[in-house]
Amino acid sequence: MPNVFEDTAMVAAKTLDHFENNLILAKLVDRQWESKFGIEGAKIGDQIDLRRHFNPTVRTGNVFTASAITDRLRRLTIDTPLGVDYEISNADMALDFDRAEERYFKPAGRRLANEVDLRIGRLARRVSNFIGTYNTAPSALADFSAAVARLDDFGVEDDDRYFILNPTTMDAALVATSTLQNDQDTIGKQYVKGKVKRALNADWHSSQNIETHTTGAGVGTPLVNGVPAEGETTLAVDGWSASIVTIVREGDIFTIAGVNAVNPITGEDLGFLRQFVITADADSTAAGGTTLAIDPEIRAGDGLRTVAALPEDNAALTFVTALGSVVARSPIYCNKNWAALCIAPQPQEDGVGAKMKMVSDPDGGGIGIRYAFWWDGDSNTWKIRFDILIGLLAQQPEFCLRLGAA
């Protein structure tokens, strides 16, 4: 009987099928950049700079007035190798292909797909927009429609929008959306499947890989410590309790008294407080201070305006994500351009003591998986490995929000 593990082309192709078929979140983000890396031989560290949106100023009258263009870049880097490894017993070397696929290839593809989705879910920590009450799952129709209104407020294009819910919240959404005036065929299919498919001009998806977030300790009464400069991505804060480890965590969201959000296109005050997200864990000092790394940047002027006014000294911070090490899973609502993902093919190394095959999907933008098979004389075992290489970036996090209940 031939050894099925030696058929590197077939093993790699089947595993790639299982990988692609199990992706959920990865199919709901921007994948256009894969074509830039979608050639065999992408290497760790390959990168591309992506420009963020810029809004020009509008002239009144006939006198030519050039808009100053300032490029804001976010860098997408192919920097994360992921893989699944097996040692194969001598008994399993005699498996036929179908049994080997069920035991080794299918689980490898499924696990790698879930790992990619999980990392996209974690990327929601970079999202500053939040609707509802933290640690309270959305369940009413108004909870979901409020999310739609908020992205509309921020001028996010209404194509390619998605609700991504954990399974429990999807169950509640099924009941909440049953009152919408959908045709009977649509309602019937939703109840047969037990999932909402489309409502509120969005496709709905269920995923177990929604991020679980634990908030910072947050002990004290945080206040802005000095007026930040235009364009700052950090904020000096005092008023915390002294020497607290992880006083805030990446993913915590807060507002600043008197600092409103603006329409990102016109710069007009939207009448509600701008939300900021912590982008790195921080401890408080012995004096009760800390410097918070935040997004978006604080900018009250020109076409890059994010706030209606700069924060005043001693302005109070209020945390939307309740502090005190609270653990919560928050579903997300997004336009696909909030995040960028590249799954790049790796080089196929021949003549290195292993049989190896790199298989890519030309219809999937070049997405690929590499399979290798060899005998380890030191341990007297057969070994196989599956490898992918990814890059992930929150390229426009303002195109996404996290949800709670109103």
Secondary structure per residue as TSV (DSSP state, phi and psi in degrees):
chain	resnum	aa	ss	phi	psi
A	1	M	-	360.0	130.1
A	2	P	-	-67.1	152.3
A	3	N	-	-82.2	112.1
A	4	V	G	-67.3	-25.9
A	5	F	G	-68.6	-20.5
A	6	E	G	-78.2	-15.3
A	7	D	-	-81.1	76.6
A	8	T	H	-62.3	-36.2
A	9	A	H	-65.4	-44.7
A	10	M	H	-68.0	-43.1
A	11	V	H	-62.4	-46.8
A	12	A	H	-63.5	-41.8
A	13	A	H	-65.6	-43.5
A	14	K	H	-65.8	-40.5
A	15	T	H	-67.2	-38.2
A	16	L	H	-61.5	-39.6
A	17	D	H	-58.9	-47.5
A	18	H	H	-64.8	-37.3
A	19	F	H	-62.0	-51.7
A	20	E	H	-65.1	-39.3
A	21	N	H	-68.6	-21.5
A	22	N	H	-97.4	-4.2
A	23	L	-	-72.6	136.4
A	24	I	S	-122.1	-69.1
A	25	L	G	-60.8	-34.0
A	26	A	G	-64.3	-21.5
A	27	K	G	-88.6	-2.2
A	28	L	G	-114.1	16.7
A	29	V	S	-126.5	174.6
A	30	D	B	-73.7	118.3
A	31	R	-	-115.5	11.3
A	32	Q	T	-63.6	-23.5
A	33	W	T	-79.1	-8.6
A	34	E	H	-61.4	-30.0
A	35	S	H	-64.7	-23.9
A	36	K	H	-73.1	-28.5
A	37	F	H	-111.4	-2.9
A	38	G	-	-77.9	47.8
A	39	I	S	-126.5	147.0
A	40	E	T	-59.3	131.0
A	41	G	T	112.0	11.7
A	42	A	-	-59.6	142.5
A	43	K	-	-121.1	153.4
A	44	I	T	-59.3	129.8
A	45	G	T	103.8	-15.3
A	46	D	-	-59.1	143.3
A	47	Q	E	-152.3	163.3
A	48	I	E	-145.5	138.8
A	49	D	E	-92.2	127.0
A	50	L	E	-107.5	128.5
A	51	R	E	-81.5	136.5
A	52	R	-	-88.4	165.0
A	53	H	-	-64.5	150.2
A	54	F	-	-135.0	138.4
A	55	N	-	-110.4	120.6
A	56	P	-	-72.6	161.5
A	57	T	-	-82.8	152.6
A	58	V	-	-100.1	130.2
A	59	R	-	-81.2	140.7
A	60	T	-	-108.6	121.7
A	61	G	S	101.2	-169.8
A	62	N	S	-101.8	-8.2
A	63	V	S	-78.6	124.1
A	64	F	-	-58.8	127.1
A	65	T	-	-136.1	104.7
A	66	A	-	-69.7	135.2
A	67	S	-	-78.4	130.2
A	68	A	-	-73.3	125.8
A	69	I	-	-102.2	123.3
A	70	T	-	-118.2	116.3
A	71	D	-	-79.2	130.0
A	72	R	-	-113.2	123.4
A	73	L	E	-113.9	142.6
A	74	R	E	-121.8	136.3
A	75	R	E	-101.1	122.3
A	76	L	E	-94.4	119.6
A	77	T	E	-120.4	132.4
A	78	I	-	-81.1	96.9
A	79	D	-	-135.6	6.3
A	80	T	E	-127.8	99.9
A	81	P	E	-80.3	134.0
A	82	L	E	-127.2	147.8
A	83	G	E	-161.3	164.8
A	84	V	E	-126.8	132.0
A	85	D	E	-122.2	144.1
A	86	Y	E	-134.9	146.6
A	87	E	E	-100.4	132.3
A	88	I	E	-104.4	126.4
A	89	S	-	-72.2	158.6
A	90	N	T	-61.4	-34.4
A	91	A	T	-65.2	-42.2
A	92	D	G	-72.2	-16.3
A	93	M	G	-64.0	-18.0
A	94	A	G	-93.3	1.8
A	95	L	-	-62.8	146.3
A	96	D	-	-78.5	173.2
A	97	F	H	-64.0	-43.2
A	98	D	H	-60.2	-42.6
A	99	R	H	-70.9	-38.3
A	100	A	H	-65.4	-35.9
A	101	E	I	-63.9	-45.9
A	102	E	I	-65.9	-36.2
A	103	R	I	-83.5	-33.6
A	104	Y	I	-123.8	-52.0
A	105	F	I	-75.0	-46.5
A	106	K	H	-62.5	-48.2
A	107	P	H	-60.1	-35.2
A	108	A	H	-65.2	-46.0
A	109	G	H	-64.1	-41.5
A	110	R	H	-65.0	-43.1
A	111	R	H	-67.5	-40.7
A	112	L	H	-65.1	-39.8
A	113	A	H	-62.3	-44.1
A	114	N	H	-66.5	-31.6
A	115	E	H	-67.6	-41.0
A	116	V	H	-63.5	-46.3
A	117	D	H	-61.2	-40.5
A	118	L	H	-61.1	-40.1
A	119	R	H	-70.2	-31.8
A	120	I	H	-67.6	-41.2
A	121	G	H	-59.0	-40.6
A	122	R	H	-66.1	-27.8
A	123	L	G	-64.3	-18.3
A	124	A	G	-63.2	-13.4
A	125	R	G	-60.9	-21.0
A	126	R	G	-88.7	3.8
A	127	V	-	-93.6	125.9
A	128	S	-	-93.1	-17.8
A	129	N	-	-82.0	133.0
A	130	F	E	-141.6	136.6
A	131	I	E	-121.4	133.1
A	132	G	S	98.6	-160.1
A	133	T	B	-106.9	128.7
A	134	Y	T	-62.1	141.7
A	135	N	T	65.9	23.3
A	136	T	S	-130.9	114.3
A	137	A	-	-69.2	138.2
A	138	P	-	-65.7	140.6
A	139	S	-	-143.5	-24.0
A	140	A	S	-94.1	156.3
A	141	L	H	-57.6	-36.9
A	142	A	H	-63.3	-30.4
A	143	D	H	-62.4	-41.7
A	144	F	H	-78.7	-39.1
A	145	S	H	-67.7	-29.2
A	146	A	H	-63.9	-34.5
A	147	A	H	-65.3	-40.5
A	148	V	H	-61.2	-45.6
A	149	A	H	-62.0	-36.5
A	150	R	H	-68.2	-43.3
A	151	L	H	-67.0	-32.7
A	152	D	H	-62.5	-40.9
A	153	D	H	-56.7	-36.0
A	154	F	T	-89.8	10.5
A	155	G	T	69.7	24.4
A	156	V	-	-76.4	132.5
A	157	E	-	-58.3	144.2
A	158	D	S	-90.9	3.4
A	159	D	S	-83.4	157.6
A	160	D	S	53.0	49.4
A	161	R	E	-103.7	146.2
A	162	Y	E	-140.0	140.4
A	163	F	E	-97.1	129.4
A	164	I	E	-122.2	110.8
A	165	L	E	-118.7	150.7
A	166	N	-	-73.3	159.3
A	167	P	H	-55.6	-37.5
A	168	T	H	-66.0	-42.8
A	169	T	H	-68.2	-33.6
A	170	M	H	-60.9	-36.8
A	171	D	H	-61.9	-42.8
A	172	A	H	-68.2	-37.3
A	173	A	H	-65.7	-32.2
A	174	L	H	-59.8	-41.0
A	175	V	H	-72.7	-42.6
A	176	A	H	-62.6	-37.7
A	177	T	G	-88.9	-2.7
A	178	S	G	-67.4	-18.1
A	179	T	G	-86.3	-8.3
A	180	L	S	-68.9	154.1
A	181	Q	-	-83.9	62.7
A	182	N	-	-88.8	157.1
A	183	D	-	-66.9	156.6
A	184	Q	H	-61.8	-32.6
A	185	D	H	-63.6	-42.7
A	186	T	H	-64.3	-46.5
A	187	I	H	-61.7	-42.2
A	188	G	H	-61.7	-43.3
A	189	K	H	-64.4	-37.3
A	190	Q	H	-63.9	-39.3
A	191	Y	H	-75.3	-32.7
A	192	V	H	-64.0	-44.6
A	193	K	H	-79.6	-23.3
A	194	G	T	75.3	21.3
A	195	K	S	-143.7	144.0
A	196	V	-	-73.4	134.1
A	197	K	-	-103.7	-44.5
A	198	R	E	-151.9	130.2
A	199	A	E	-164.1	156.2
A	200	L	T	54.3	38.3
A	201	N	T	59.6	34.1
A	202	A	E	-143.9	150.3
A	203	D	E	-84.5	143.2
A	204	W	E	-114.0	136.2
A	205	H	E	-135.6	146.8
A	206	S	E	-109.7	135.0
A	207	S	-	-147.1	135.9
A	208	Q	T	-78.5	-2.8
A	209	N	T	-99.2	24.0
A	210	I	-	-66.3	134.9
A	211	E	-	-60.1	134.8
A	212	T	E	-98.2	119.1
A	213	H	E	-111.1	135.0
A	214	T	E	-111.0	122.1
A	215	T	-	-76.6	166.8
A	216	G	-	-72.5	171.5
A	217	A	-	-65.8	-42.3
A	218	G	-	58.9	40.7
A	219	V	-	-90.2	126.4
A	220	G	E	128.1	-168.1
A	221	T	E	-126.7	87.0
A	222	P	E	-70.0	136.0
A	223	L	E	-133.8	148.4
A	224	V	E	-63.6	133.4
A	225	N	-	-109.2	85.8
A	226	G	S	93.1	149.1
A	227	V	-	-76.1	124.1
A	228	P	-	-71.8	155.6
A	229	A	-	-76.5	158.9
A	230	E	T	-59.0	130.8
A	231	G	T	84.2	10.1
A	232	E	E	-67.2	141.5
A	233	T	E	-111.5	10.8
A	234	T	E	-131.2	158.4
A	235	L	E	-140.3	121.1
A	236	A	E	-78.2	130.9
A	237	V	E	-134.8	139.3
A	238	D	E	-126.7	-178.5
A	239	G	E	95.4	-0.6
A	240	W	E	-76.5	162.4
A	241	S	-	-67.0	151.2
A	242	A	T	-74.7	141.3
A	243	S	T	54.5	49.2
A	244	I	-	-100.8	125.1
A	245	V	T	-73.7	137.5
A	246	T	T	45.2	59.2
A	247	I	S	-61.2	-32.1
A	248	V	B	-135.2	155.9
A	249	R	-	-122.9	154.1
A	250	E	T	-52.3	130.2
A	251	G	T	102.3	-13.8
A	252	D	-	-68.2	142.4
A	253	I	E	-120.2	139.0
A	254	F	E	-143.9	165.2
A	255	T	E	-121.4	163.7
A	256	I	E	-122.0	130.1
A	257	A	E	-54.7	130.3
A	258	G	E	81.6	3.8
A	259	V	E	-113.1	99.3
A	260	N	E	-90.3	156.7
A	261	A	E	-75.5	159.4
A	262	V	E	-128.0	156.3
A	263	N	-	-63.6	119.4
A	264	P	T	-68.5	-12.0
A	265	I	T	-93.8	-48.4
A	266	T	T	-96.8	-19.0
A	267	G	-	81.0	6.2
A	268	E	-	-76.9	145.4
A	269	D	E	-62.0	128.5
A	270	L	E	-89.0	-8.9
A	271	G	E	85.3	6.2
A	272	F	E	-134.6	159.1
A	273	L	E	-68.0	139.8
A	274	R	E	-70.9	135.1
A	275	Q	E	-99.4	140.0
A	276	F	E	-122.1	149.9
A	277	V	E	-116.2	141.3
A	278	I	E	-76.0	128.5
A	279	T	-	-103.8	-0.1
A	280	A	S	-156.9	141.3
A	281	D	-	-58.2	149.4
A	282	A	B	-146.5	147.8
A	283	D	-	-105.4	157.5
A	284	S	-	-88.9	150.7
A	285	T	-	-84.3	176.6
A	286	A	T	-63.5	-22.4
A	287	A	T	-92.8	2.3
A	288	G	S	82.3	20.7
A	289	G	-	-108.7	168.7
A	290	T	E	-165.6	159.9
A	291	T	E	-113.6	119.5
A	292	L	E	-93.0	130.2
A	293	A	E	-85.2	126.1
A	294	I	E	-134.6	162.7
A	295	D	E	-145.8	139.4
A	296	P	E	-76.3	171.4
A	297	E	E	-63.9	154.2
A	298	I	E	-91.4	109.3
A	299	R	-	-143.8	122.9
A	300	A	-	-109.3	4.7
A	301	G	S	-130.6	169.6
A	302	D	G	55.8	-167.3
A	303	G	G	-72.8	-2.8
A	304	L	G	-103.3	15.6
A	305	R	-	-58.4	131.7
A	306	T	-	-116.7	-19.7
A	307	V	B	-136.1	156.6
A	308	A	S	-76.0	-26.3
A	309	A	S	-157.8	150.1
A	310	L	-	-68.3	150.3
A	311	P	-	-64.4	145.8
A	312	E	-	-88.1	155.6
A	313	D	T	-59.2	137.2
A	314	N	T	69.8	13.7
A	315	A	-	-66.4	140.8
A	316	A	B	-81.2	140.7
A	317	L	E	-95.7	136.3
A	318	T	E	-123.7	124.9
A	319	F	E	-89.7	122.8
A	320	V	S	-71.0	-41.9
A	321	T	S	-84.1	106.5
A	322	A	-	-52.6	123.0
A	323	L	T	-78.0	172.9
A	324	G	T	107.0	30.5
A	325	S	T	58.1	42.2
A	326	V	-	-80.2	133.8
A	327	V	E	-103.5	129.8
A	328	A	E	-152.4	151.7
A	329	R	E	-110.7	123.0
A	330	S	-	-116.1	115.5
A	331	P	-	-59.2	164.4
A	332	I	E	-126.6	155.2
A	333	Y	E	-129.3	129.3
A	334	C	E	-153.9	161.0
A	335	N	E	-94.5	145.3
A	336	K	G	-59.8	-22.2
A	337	N	G	-79.4	4.3
A	338	W	G	-66.6	-29.5
A	339	A	-	-135.3	150.2
A	340	A	E	-117.9	137.4
A	341	L	E	-131.9	135.6
A	342	C	E	-124.7	130.2
A	343	I	E	-116.8	104.7
A	344	A	E	-102.0	142.6
A	345	P	-	-69.7	145.0
A	346	Q	-	-101.8	162.3
A	347	P	-	-67.4	145.3
A	348	Q	-	-95.2	114.3
A	349	E	-	-96.4	112.0
A	350	D	-	-97.1	154.4
A	351	G	S	69.7	33.9
A	352	V	S	-117.6	22.8
A	353	G	S	87.2	6.7
A	354	A	S	-140.1	150.1
A	355	K	E	-84.3	131.9
A	356	M	E	-141.5	144.2
A	357	K	E	-144.1	130.6
A	358	M	E	-105.9	118.9
A	359	V	E	-118.0	131.4
A	360	S	E	-126.0	159.9
A	361	D	-	-106.4	106.2
A	362	P	G	-63.6	-26.1
A	363	D	G	-80.7	-11.2
A	364	G	G	-103.9	19.5
A	365	G	T	83.1	10.2
A	366	G	T	100.6	2.5
A	367	I	-	-52.5	133.5
A	368	G	E	-144.4	162.1
A	369	I	E	-136.5	141.3
A	370	R	E	-111.2	135.5
A	371	Y	E	-121.5	137.9
A	372	A	E	-134.9	146.2
A	373	F	E	-138.9	130.1
A	374	W	E	-158.6	164.8
A	375	W	E	-104.0	129.1
A	376	D	E	-98.0	106.4
A	377	G	T	-66.6	-29.0
A	378	D	T	-66.5	-38.4
A	379	S	T	-104.9	-3.4
A	380	N	T	58.3	44.0
A	381	T	E	-136.5	154.4
A	382	W	E	-88.1	143.7
A	383	K	E	-133.0	145.1
A	384	I	E	-134.4	155.1
A	385	R	E	-147.3	148.8
A	386	F	E	-121.8	132.4
A	387	D	E	-129.6	138.3
A	388	I	E	-131.2	163.1
A	389	L	E	-133.9	123.5
A	390	I	E	-127.9	158.2
A	391	G	E	-133.0	141.0
A	392	L	E	-142.0	138.0
A	393	L	E	-150.4	135.1
A	394	A	-	-81.3	86.2
A	395	Q	S	-76.5	-34.1
A	396	Q	-	-139.9	73.1
A	397	P	G	-61.9	-20.1
A	398	E	G	-68.9	-10.0
A	399	F	G	-87.6	13.7
A	400	C	E	-140.9	155.3
A	401	L	E	-147.0	158.3
A	402	R	E	-100.7	149.7
A	403	L	E	-116.7	142.7
A	404	G	-	-132.1	-167.7
A	405	A	B	-92.2	147.0
A	406	A	-	-68.6	360.0
